[in-house]
Amino acid sequence: MALLSSRPKWPTLPEYFHDWALVDVETSGLRPGRDRVLSLAILTLDAHGNRTGEFSTLLDPGCDPGPVHVHGLTSARLAGAPTFEDIAPEVGALLGGRVLVAHNAQFDYDFLAHEFARVRSWVPVGRRLCTLALNRLVGPATPDLKLGTLAEHYGVRQLKAHDAQDDVRVLSGVLRGSLAAAEQLGLALPLLECPPRQDYKPYVPKTPCPYRNPGRFTPGGPLVQGMKVAITGETRLSREELVARSVAAGLNVTTSVSGQTGVVVTNDPGAGSAKLKRAVTEGVPLVDEAAYLRLLESVRPGQTKGTARQRPAERPPAAERTAEPEPEPAPEVPAQRTAAPGRPDAPTDRPLTGRRVLVLGGTHDEAAEARVLAVALGASAAVNLSASVTDVVVLPGGEADRRMRRVTALGLPVHDTAWLLAPTPAPEPATGSRPDPAPDTSAVLVRGAVTDLADTGTPWTVSASWRQQTASDVDVVAFAVDAQEQVAGDEDFVFYGAPEHPDGTVRLATDGPTEQSVTADLDRLPLEVRRVVIAAAIDGAATFSDVGAIEITATRGIGAAPTARATLDAATSERTMILAELYRRGEAWRLRAVGQGYDHGLADLARGYGVDVAE
């Protein structure tokens, strides 16, 4: 059943008025830069939703077309099609000055950006809108948020899935319905700025050091493959040649010094450079260039990544480590289910089971306490107003929240804190009102709670979202760590500057101004990776008290319904926060909601996990 009973009208809010370029690509694979666009369709709309242009074509990618069983585009069918270079000027004219719209927009945008980079240009898009991210905010009464499901919900007929031309036609109807639903809820559109970028380059596989870090170099002993080596100051050999010799010997040359660095090469130990100061602080041994070159002649074999693990050299005591998070050995707390009332598996002792509660107003601690009470009663806690919200709790000051006008217009039940102590049954919806939200059958995790992840080849995505009115910049990051809570190499730190692990197993995506996600292909992670730690950091002097609650969801596959969710409240002074972790349990994987905050910044958090962070 659609959110609106009739065909949704184009919205009237001025901030929703944009010229739109709806885009869909079919590709030879899933990695932009390595894989290529096989088919492209663009549909342009004016600010009132009127169609102003249309373009579609097959493309000759110059490579194997990949999964033909998905897109149906064989090499024979693509033979004779234009190359992207042939159509780039026309595509640029259609995209220029418009907001790019796609379902899972980062995927389409990144593929286009790389295609433009191949022809020595850049994608002429200033902003983009993801209809998947928009509908996560809307929360329609649908079992999932896949394009076909949303098409049915918004009354759009889908003729041929994975056909670019039909997909943009369907997308136009989904955009219309999504904008109307967002206007009804008073949502700000999750528009992302896309400044011109010229740093997109064809995919070049990185070659991280294949050996595990054996620990610190012992003066008088040998170098061992995998040791982290930093070089500072003037050298007799060129820096490039010295690095090349080191890499050829199996050493891991880094650009900075940390507690995980094995040795620092310098011809002037008294120079006082940042690297040397850090080496002294961390107790990293120094060798001169001549001694280092002699050591390079007989480097001991190391342990390759992915083989049986050995315990690394002893780490410094906790008191000597800088802001390092300790592993949480806390007992595993089972998740609770929010199955719809009436289902056989619905808990009978939780009166708010299946309901979704939004808390407005109050101090940080008061709002956090109210959310904890709601979850204890079986509800899930929302951070934004959406169509999935069933109840609103108003604390002191909440009456002035700008969302209250929408809450009243939607006829949502409004309660004070006393209701959480003795909740009443959900009222029957008025005739003609909006339909009930789709039952939320996801597992609700409190802090420390865990849930099993299904054994499947489909990657898992953990998304983090926060209040739309948040002015602070929040960055989500991920660390792939071993049993000692350390990364095997700096490439195991995924963040905004390096959003994908070289082997593609862990990826970061920005889905909107207040939503970022980490996708992990758990079946392909190396055996030594025991956990994927997902964290958030705040830029500047702000703290998580300025952000408020962060909701995390775990989904399997693009647009799938959440398998688990948690709403986490840090205290007032934290600048970094461990949100969740994916970890091995025997042969299986589990998700734990963590919610542990730290007062230090992202650099110290990364160093604690063994990442070399430049000064």
C-alpha positions as CSV (number, residue, x, y, z in Angstrom):
1,M,0.0,0.0,0.0
2,A,1.4,3.4,-1.0
3,L,2.1,6.1,1.5
4,L,-0.3,8.4,-0.4
5,S,-3.6,6.9,-1.7
6,S,-3.4,8.7,-5.1
7,R,-0.6,9.2,-7.6
8,P,1.8,11.5,-5.7
9,K,2.1,15.0,-6.9
10,W,5.3,16.8,-7.6
11,P,6.3,18.6,-4.3
12,T,5.8,22.3,-3.8
13,L,8.7,23.0,-1.3
14,P,11.1,25.5,-3.0
15,E,14.1,23.6,-1.7
16,Y,12.9,20.5,-3.7
17,F,13.0,22.5,-7.0
18,H,16.0,21.4,-9.0
19,D,16.8,20.4,-12.6
20,W,17.3,16.6,-12.4
21,A,19.4,14.1,-14.4
22,L,18.2,10.6,-13.6
23,V,21.0,8.0,-14.4
24,D,21.4,4.3,-14.6
25,V,24.4,2.3,-15.7
26,E,24.9,-1.4,-16.3
27,T,28.5,-2.4,-15.8
28,S,30.9,-5.3,-16.3
29,G,31.5,-5.6,-12.5
30,L,31.2,-3.8,-9.2
31,R,34.5,-1.9,-8.9
32,P,34.6,1.6,-10.6
33,G,37.9,2.2,-12.4
34,R,38.6,-1.5,-12.9
35,D,35.2,-2.4,-14.4
36,R,33.5,-0.5,-17.3
37,V,30.1,0.9,-18.2
38,L,28.3,-1.3,-20.7
39,S,25.0,0.6,-20.9
40,L,24.0,4.1,-20.0
41,A,20.6,5.8,-19.8
42,I,19.8,9.4,-18.8
43,L,16.4,11.1,-18.3
44,T,16.3,14.8,-17.6
45,L,13.5,16.5,-15.7
46,D,12.8,20.2,-14.9
47,A,12.1,21.6,-11.5
48,H,8.4,20.7,-11.8
49,G,9.0,17.1,-12.9
50,N,8.4,17.6,-16.6
51,R,10.6,15.5,-18.9
52,T,13.1,17.6,-20.9
53,G,15.4,15.1,-22.4
54,E,16.3,11.4,-22.8
55,F,19.4,9.5,-23.9
56,S,20.4,5.8,-23.9
57,T,23.0,3.7,-25.5
58,L,25.0,0.5,-25.3
59,L,28.8,1.0,-25.0
60,D,31.8,-1.0,-26.2
61,P,33.8,-1.3,-23.0
62,G,36.9,-2.9,-24.6
63,C,36.8,-5.7,-22.1
64,D,34.8,-8.8,-21.1
65,P,31.2,-7.8,-20.3
66,G,31.2,-9.7,-17.0
67,P,28.0,-11.2,-15.5
68,V,25.9,-11.6,-18.7
69,H,23.3,-13.6,-16.7
70,V,22.5,-10.3,-14.8
71,H,22.5,-7.7,-17.5
72,G,22.1,-9.8,-20.7
73,L,24.8,-7.8,-22.5
74,T,27.0,-10.1,-24.4
75,S,30.2,-9.2,-26.3
76,A,28.3,-9.8,-29.6
77,R,25.5,-7.5,-28.6
78,L,28.0,-4.7,-27.6
79,A,30.1,-5.1,-30.8
80,G,29.9,-2.0,-32.9
81,A,28.5,0.2,-30.0
82,P,30.2,3.6,-29.4
83,T,32.9,4.0,-26.8
84,F,32.4,6.3,-23.9
85,E,34.8,8.8,-25.5
86,D,32.4,9.0,-28.4
87,I,29.4,10.0,-26.3
88,A,31.2,12.0,-23.5
89,P,30.3,15.4,-24.9
90,E,26.6,14.6,-25.1
91,V,26.6,13.0,-21.7
92,G,28.3,16.0,-20.2
93,A,25.8,18.4,-21.7
94,L,22.9,16.4,-20.2
95,L,24.5,16.2,-16.7
96,G,25.9,19.7,-16.5
97,G,23.9,22.1,-14.2
98,R,21.6,19.3,-12.9
99,V,21.4,17.2,-9.8
100,L,22.4,13.6,-10.6
101,V,19.8,11.1,-9.3
102,A,20.3,7.3,-9.1
103,H,19.3,4.4,-6.9
104,N,22.5,3.7,-4.9
105,A,23.9,6.9,-6.4
106,Q,27.5,6.6,-5.4
107,F,27.9,3.5,-7.5
108,D,26.6,5.3,-10.7
109,Y,28.5,8.5,-9.9
110,D,31.8,6.7,-9.4
111,F,31.5,4.7,-12.6
112,L,30.7,7.9,-14.6
113,A,33.6,9.8,-12.8
114,H,36.1,7.1,-13.8
115,E,34.8,6.9,-17.4
116,F,35.2,10.7,-17.7
117,A,38.7,10.4,-16.2
118,R,39.6,7.9,-18.9
119,V,38.9,10.6,-21.6
120,R,40.8,13.2,-19.5
121,S,37.8,15.0,-18.2
122,W,35.6,14.9,-15.1
123,V,31.9,14.3,-14.5
124,P,30.1,17.7,-14.6
125,V,27.9,17.2,-11.6
126,G,27.7,19.6,-8.7
127,R,25.3,17.6,-6.5
128,R,23.7,14.2,-6.4
129,L,20.7,12.6,-4.7
130,C,20.4,8.9,-3.9
131,T,16.8,7.6,-3.9
132,L,17.9,4.7,-1.8
133,A,19.3,7.0,0.9
134,L,16.2,9.3,0.6
135,N,13.9,6.3,1.2
136,R,15.9,5.2,4.2
137,L,15.0,8.6,5.6
138,V,11.3,8.3,4.5
139,G,10.9,4.8,5.9
140,P,8.0,3.7,3.6
141,A,5.8,0.7,4.4
142,T,7.8,-1.7,2.2
143,P,9.5,-5.0,3.0
144,D,12.8,-3.6,1.5
145,L,14.1,-0.6,-0.4
146,K,15.0,-2.2,-3.7
147,L,14.1,-0.3,-6.9
148,G,11.4,-2.8,-7.9
149,T,9.8,-2.8,-4.5
150,L,9.7,1.0,-4.3
151,A,8.3,1.1,-7.9
152,E,5.4,-1.0,-6.7
153,H,4.9,1.0,-3.6
154,Y,4.8,4.3,-5.5
155,G,2.6,2.9,-8.3
156,V,5.2,2.6,-11.0
157,R,5.2,-0.3,-13.4
158,Q,8.6,-2.0,-13.9
159,L,8.9,-3.7,-17.3
160,K,12.5,-5.0,-17.4
161,A,14.9,-5.0,-14.4
162,H,18.6,-4.3,-15.1
163,D,17.7,-2.5,-18.3
164,A,19.2,1.0,-18.1
165,Q,16.5,2.6,-20.2
166,D,13.6,1.1,-18.2
167,D,15.3,1.6,-14.9
168,V,15.5,5.4,-15.4
169,R,11.9,5.5,-16.4
170,V,11.0,3.6,-13.2
171,L,13.4,5.9,-11.3
172,S,11.5,8.9,-12.4
173,G,8.3,7.6,-10.8
174,V,10.2,6.5,-7.6
175,L,11.7,10.0,-7.4
176,R,8.2,11.6,-7.7
177,G,6.8,9.4,-5.0
178,S,9.8,9.8,-2.8
179,L,9.9,13.6,-3.0
180,A,6.1,13.7,-2.1
181,A,6.6,11.5,0.9
182,A,9.7,13.5,2.0
183,E,7.7,16.7,1.8
184,Q,4.9,15.2,3.8
185,L,7.4,14.4,6.5
186,G,9.3,17.7,6.2
187,L,12.6,16.0,5.4
188,A,15.6,17.8,4.1
189,L,16.8,16.1,0.9
190,P,20.1,14.2,1.4
191,L,21.9,16.1,-1.3
192,L,25.6,15.5,-1.5
193,E,28.0,18.0,-2.9
194,C,30.1,16.7,-5.8
195,P,32.8,19.3,-6.6
196,P,34.8,18.8,-9.8
197,R,37.4,16.1,-9.2
198,Q,40.3,15.2,-11.4
199,D,41.8,12.5,-9.1
200,Y,39.7,9.7,-10.5
201,K,42.1,7.4,-12.3
202,P,41.8,4.0,-14.0
203,Y,42.0,1.2,-11.5
204,V,45.6,0.3,-10.6
205,P,45.9,-2.7,-8.2
206,K,47.9,-1.7,-5.1
207,T,50.6,-4.0,-3.8
208,P,50.5,-4.0,0.0
209,C,53.3,-5.8,1.8
210,P,52.3,-9.5,1.6
211,Y,54.0,-10.3,5.0
212,R,52.7,-9.9,8.5
213,N,54.5,-7.4,10.8
214,P,56.9,-9.5,12.9
215,G,57.5,-6.6,15.3
216,R,60.5,-4.5,16.3
217,F,64.0,-4.8,14.8
218,T,66.6,-6.0,17.4
219,P,70.0,-4.2,17.0
220,G,72.5,-6.8,16.0
221,G,69.8,-9.1,14.6
222,P,68.4,-9.4,11.1
223,L,65.6,-7.7,9.3
224,V,62.5,-9.8,8.8
225,Q,60.1,-9.6,5.9
226,G,57.0,-7.6,6.9
227,M,58.9,-5.2,9.2
228,K,57.7,-1.6,9.0
229,V,60.6,0.7,7.9
230,A,60.6,4.5,7.9
231,I,63.2,6.6,6.2
232,T,64.0,10.2,7.2
233,G,66.5,12.9,6.1
234,E,69.1,12.9,3.3
235,T,70.3,9.6,1.9
236,R,73.2,8.7,-0.4
237,L,71.1,6.5,-2.6
238,S,68.0,8.2,-4.0
239,R,64.9,7.8,-1.8
240,E,63.2,6.0,-4.7
241,E,66.0,3.4,-5.1
242,L,66.2,2.9,-1.3
243,V,62.4,2.3,-1.1
244,A,62.5,0.0,-4.2
245,R,65.2,-2.2,-2.6
246,S,63.3,-2.4,0.6
247,V,60.1,-3.4,-1.0
248,A,61.9,-6.0,-3.2
249,A,63.3,-7.5,0.0
250,G,59.7,-7.8,1.5
251,L,59.8,-4.9,3.9
252,N,56.9,-2.5,4.5
253,V,58.1,1.0,3.9
254,T,55.9,3.6,5.6
255,T,55.7,7.4,5.5
256,S,55.4,7.9,9.2
257,V,56.5,6.4,12.6
258,S,54.3,4.7,15.1
259,G,54.6,2.1,17.9
260,Q,54.4,-0.6,15.1
261,T,57.4,0.7,13.2
262,G,60.3,-1.8,13.3
263,V,63.2,0.5,12.4
264,V,64.0,4.0,11.3
265,V,66.7,4.7,8.7
266,T,68.6,8.0,9.2
267,N,72.0,9.4,8.6
268,D,71.5,12.2,11.1
269,P,69.9,10.9,14.3
270,G,70.1,14.4,15.9
271,A,68.2,16.2,13.2
272,G,65.0,16.5,15.3
273,S,62.6,15.6,12.6
274,A,59.0,14.6,13.5
275,K,59.8,11.0,12.6
276,L,62.9,11.0,14.8
277,K,61.0,12.5,17.7
278,R,58.3,9.9,17.4
279,A,60.9,7.1,17.2
280,V,62.4,8.3,20.4
281,T,59.0,8.4,22.1
282,E,58.1,4.9,20.9
283,G,61.5,3.4,21.4
284,V,62.0,2.5,17.8
285,P,65.7,1.6,17.0
286,L,67.6,3.7,14.5
287,V,70.2,2.5,11.9
288,D,72.2,4.5,9.4
289,E,72.0,4.0,5.6
290,A,75.2,1.9,5.3
291,A,74.2,-0.5,8.1
292,Y,70.7,-0.7,6.6
293,L,72.0,-1.6,3.1
294,R,74.1,-4.4,4.7
295,L,71.0,-5.7,6.5
296,L,69.1,-5.7,3.2
297,E,71.5,-8.3,1.9
298,S,70.2,-11.0,4.3
299,V,66.6,-10.3,5.2
300,R,65.0,-13.3,7.0
301,P,61.8,-14.9,5.5
302,G,58.5,-13.6,7.0
303,Q,55.1,-15.0,7.5
304,T,52.7,-14.4,4.7
305,K,49.3,-13.0,5.4
306,G,46.5,-15.5,5.5
307,T,48.6,-18.3,6.9
308,A,48.5,-19.7,10.5
309,R,49.0,-16.8,12.9
310,Q,51.9,-16.4,15.3
311,R,51.9,-14.1,18.3
312,P,53.7,-10.8,17.4
313,A,56.3,-9.2,19.6
314,E,55.0,-8.1,23.0
315,R,53.3,-4.8,22.8
316,P,54.0,-2.0,25.4
317,P,51.8,-2.0,28.5
318,A,48.5,-0.1,28.2
319,A,49.9,2.8,30.2
320,E,52.6,3.4,27.6
321,R,50.3,3.2,24.6
322,T,48.6,6.3,23.2
323,A,44.8,6.3,23.4
324,E,44.5,2.7,22.4
325,P,41.1,1.1,22.7
326,E,41.2,-2.2,24.5
327,P,39.3,-5.3,23.2
328,E,35.9,-5.7,24.8
329,P,35.7,-9.2,26.4
330,A,32.3,-8.4,27.8
331,P,29.8,-11.3,27.8
332,E,27.7,-11.5,24.7
333,V,24.2,-9.9,25.2
334,P,21.6,-11.5,23.0
335,A,19.6,-9.3,20.6
336,Q,15.9,-8.8,21.0
337,R,13.5,-9.1,18.1
338,T,11.0,-6.5,17.1
339,A,8.7,-8.9,15.4
340,A,5.2,-7.6,14.8
341,P,2.6,-8.3,17.5
342,G,0.6,-11.4,16.7
343,R,3.5,-13.2,15.1
344,P,4.4,-16.5,16.9
345,D,8.0,-15.2,17.6
346,A,6.8,-11.9,19.1
347,P,7.8,-11.4,22.7
348,T,4.7,-11.2,24.9
349,D,6.3,-9.3,27.8
350,R,7.4,-6.2,25.7
351,P,4.5,-3.9,25.2
352,L,6.2,-1.8,22.6
353,T,7.3,-4.7,20.4
354,G,7.2,-3.8,16.7
355,R,6.9,0.0,17.4
356,R,9.4,2.7,16.5
357,V,9.8,5.6,18.9
358,L,11.2,9.1,18.2
359,V,12.4,11.2,21.2
360,L,12.3,15.0,20.9
361,G,13.8,17.5,23.4
362,G,15.4,17.0,26.7
363,T,19.1,17.1,27.6
364,H,21.5,14.6,26.0
365,D,21.3,12.3,29.1
366,E,17.5,12.6,29.3
367,A,17.0,11.8,25.7
368,A,19.4,8.8,25.9
369,E,17.6,7.5,29.0
370,A,14.2,7.7,27.2
371,R,15.6,5.8,24.2
372,V,17.0,3.1,26.5
373,L,13.6,2.7,28.1
374,A,11.8,2.5,24.7
375,V,14.2,-0.2,23.6
376,A,13.8,-2.2,26.8
377,L,10.1,-2.2,26.1
378,G,10.6,-3.8,22.7
379,A,10.7,-0.7,20.5
380,S,13.4,0.5,18.2
381,A,14.6,4.1,18.6
382,A,14.6,6.5,15.7
383,V,16.9,9.5,15.2
384,N,14.8,11.2,12.5
385,L,11.1,11.5,11.8
386,S,10.1,9.0,9.1
387,A,7.0,7.1,7.9
388,S,8.2,4.2,10.1
389,V,7.8,6.1,13.4
390,T,4.8,5.0,15.4
391,D,5.1,7.1,18.6
392,V,6.8,10.3,19.6
393,V,8.0,11.0,23.2
394,V,8.3,14.8,23.9
395,L,10.7,15.8,26.7
396,P,11.1,19.4,28.1
397,G,11.9,21.7,25.2
398,G,10.7,19.2,22.6
399,E,7.5,21.2,21.9
400,A,9.7,23.7,20.0
401,D,11.3,21.1,17.8
402,R,10.5,22.0,14.2
403,R,9.4,18.4,13.5
404,M,6.5,18.8,15.9
405,R,4.4,20.5,13.2
406,R,4.8,17.4,11.0
407,V,4.1,15.1,13.9
408,T,0.8,16.8,14.5
409,A,-0.1,16.9,10.8
410,L,0.6,13.1,10.5
411,G,-1.5,12.4,13.6
412,L,1.2,10.5,15.4
413,P,0.6,9.6,19.1
414,V,2.5,12.0,21.3
415,H,3.6,11.0,24.8
416,D,5.5,12.3,27.8
417,T,8.1,10.3,29.8
418,A,5.4,8.8,32.0
419,W,4.2,6.8,29.0
420,L,7.5,4.9,28.9
421,L,6.8,3.7,32.5
422,A,3.3,2.5,31.7
423,P,2.9,2.4,27.9
424,T,-0.7,2.1,26.5
425,P,-1.7,0.0,23.5
426,A,-1.2,1.5,20.1
427,P,-4.4,3.4,19.0
428,E,-6.4,2.3,16.0
429,P,-5.5,4.3,12.9
430,A,-8.2,6.8,11.8
431,T,-10.0,6.0,8.6
432,G,-8.2,7.4,5.6
433,S,-5.0,8.1,7.5
434,R,-1.6,6.9,6.3
435,P,-1.1,3.2,6.4
436,D,0.6,1.4,9.3
437,P,4.4,1.1,8.8
438,A,5.7,-2.2,7.6
439,P,6.5,-4.4,10.6
440,D,10.1,-4.1,11.7
441,T,11.4,-7.6,12.2
442,S,15.1,-6.6,12.7
443,A,17.0,-7.5,15.8
444,V,17.3,-4.5,18.1
445,L,20.7,-4.4,19.8
446,V,21.5,-2.6,23.0
447,R,25.1,-1.7,23.8
448,G,27.2,-4.8,23.9
449,A,24.5,-7.0,22.3
450,V,25.3,-9.3,19.4
451,T,23.5,-11.1,16.6
452,D,24.6,-13.8,14.2
453,L,25.1,-13.0,10.6
454,A,23.9,-15.4,8.0
455,D,26.5,-17.5,6.2
456,T,26.3,-16.1,2.7
457,G,28.4,-14.8,-0.1
458,T,26.6,-11.5,-0.1
459,P,28.5,-8.7,1.5
460,W,27.2,-7.1,4.7
461,T,26.7,-3.3,5.0
462,V,26.7,-1.5,8.4
463,S,25.3,2.0,8.0
464,A,25.5,4.9,10.5
465,S,23.0,7.8,10.4
466,W,22.4,10.7,12.7
467,R,20.0,13.6,13.1
468,Q,19.4,15.6,9.9
469,Q,19.9,18.9,11.6
470,T,23.4,18.0,12.8
471,A,25.9,20.7,11.8
472,S,29.0,18.7,12.8
473,D,31.1,16.8,10.2
474,V,31.1,13.1,11.1
475,D,33.5,10.6,9.4
476,V,32.9,6.9,9.5
477,V,36.0,4.7,9.3
478,A,36.8,0.9,9.5
479,F,39.8,-1.1,10.7
480,A,40.3,-4.7,9.7
481,V,42.3,-6.1,12.7
482,D,43.8,-9.3,13.8
483,A,43.5,-11.2,17.1
484,Q,45.7,-8.6,18.8
485,E,43.5,-5.7,17.6
486,Q,46.1,-4.5,15.2
487,V,45.9,-3.9,11.4
488,A,48.3,-6.0,9.3
489,G,49.0,-3.0,7.1
490,D,47.9,0.6,6.7
491,E,45.7,-0.6,3.8
492,D,43.5,-2.2,6.5
493,F,42.4,1.3,7.6
494,V,39.5,2.4,5.4
495,F,38.5,6.1,5.6
496,Y,37.4,9.0,3.5
497,G,41.0,9.4,2.0
498,A,41.2,5.7,1.1
499,P,37.6,4.5,0.9
500,E,38.3,1.0,-0.4
501,H,40.7,-1.8,0.7
502,P,43.0,-2.7,-2.2
503,D,41.3,-6.1,-2.5
504,G,37.8,-4.7,-2.4
505,T,36.8,-6.6,0.8
506,V,36.0,-3.4,2.8
507,R,34.5,-0.3,1.3
508,L,33.2,3.0,2.6
509,A,30.3,4.9,1.0
510,T,28.8,8.3,1.7
511,D,25.1,8.0,1.1
512,G,24.0,11.5,2.3
513,P,25.1,14.3,4.6
514,T,24.1,12.4,7.7
515,E,24.6,8.8,6.5
516,Q,27.7,6.8,5.8
517,S,28.2,3.0,5.5
518,V,30.9,0.3,5.5
519,T,30.4,-2.8,3.4
520,A,32.5,-5.9,4.2
521,D,32.7,-9.0,2.0
522,L,33.2,-11.3,5.0
523,D,33.7,-14.5,3.0
524,R,36.7,-12.9,1.2
525,L,38.5,-11.4,4.2
526,P,42.0,-12.9,5.0
527,L,42.0,-15.5,7.7
528,E,44.1,-13.2,10.0
529,V,41.4,-10.6,10.0
530,R,39.4,-11.4,13.2
531,R,37.3,-8.2,13.3
532,V,36.2,-5.3,11.3
533,V,35.9,-2.4,13.7
534,I,33.5,0.4,12.5
535,A,34.0,3.8,14.2
536,A,33.0,7.4,13.8
537,A,35.0,10.6,14.4
538,I,34.1,14.3,14.6
539,D,36.1,16.9,12.8
540,G,37.2,20.0,14.7
541,A,36.3,20.8,18.3
542,A,32.8,19.4,18.3
543,T,31.9,16.3,20.4
544,F,29.2,13.6,20.1
545,S,27.0,15.7,22.4
546,D,26.6,18.0,19.4
547,V,25.6,15.1,17.2
548,G,23.3,13.2,19.6
549,A,22.3,9.6,19.0
550,I,23.7,7.6,16.1
551,E,21.6,4.7,14.6
552,I,23.4,1.8,13.0
553,T,21.8,-0.8,10.8
554,A,23.1,-4.0,9.3
555,T,21.8,-5.1,5.9
556,R,22.7,-7.9,3.5
557,G,22.6,-6.7,-0.1
558,I,21.7,-3.3,-1.7
559,G,18.3,-2.1,-0.6
560,A,17.6,-5.1,1.7
561,A,15.6,-4.7,4.9
562,P,17.8,-4.3,8.0
563,T,18.7,-7.5,9.8
564,A,19.7,-5.6,12.9
565,R,19.7,-2.1,14.3
566,A,21.0,-0.2,17.3
567,T,20.8,3.4,18.5
568,L,23.9,4.5,20.4
569,D,24.3,7.5,22.6
570,A,27.8,8.6,23.6
571,A,28.3,10.9,26.6
572,T,29.2,14.6,26.2
573,S,32.9,14.9,25.6
574,E,33.8,12.1,23.1
575,R,35.3,12.9,19.7
576,T,35.6,9.4,18.4
577,M,33.3,6.4,19.0
578,I,33.5,2.7,18.2
579,L,30.0,2.0,16.7
580,A,30.1,-1.7,16.0
581,E,32.3,-4.6,15.1
582,L,31.9,-7.6,12.8
583,Y,33.9,-10.5,14.3
584,R,34.5,-14.1,13.8
585,R,32.9,-16.7,16.1
586,G,34.3,-20.1,15.0
587,E,33.5,-20.4,11.3
588,A,30.7,-17.8,11.4
589,W,30.5,-14.0,11.8
590,R,28.6,-11.9,14.3
591,L,27.8,-8.2,14.8
592,R,28.2,-6.4,18.1
593,A,26.8,-3.0,18.9
594,V,29.6,-1.3,20.9
595,G,28.9,2.4,21.5
596,Q,32.3,3.1,23.2
597,G,33.5,6.7,23.0
598,Y,36.9,8.3,23.4
599,D,38.0,11.9,24.0
600,H,40.9,11.8,21.6
601,G,40.8,12.3,17.8
602,L,40.8,10.0,14.8
603,A,44.6,10.0,14.5
604,D,45.1,8.6,18.0
605,L,42.4,6.1,17.5
606,A,44.1,4.9,14.2
607,R,47.5,4.7,15.9
608,G,46.0,2.5,18.7
609,Y,45.1,0.0,16.0
610,G,48.6,0.1,14.6
611,V,48.1,2.5,11.6
612,D,51.0,4.7,10.7
613,V,49.6,8.2,10.8
614,A,51.6,11.1,9.4
615,E,52.4,13.8,11.8
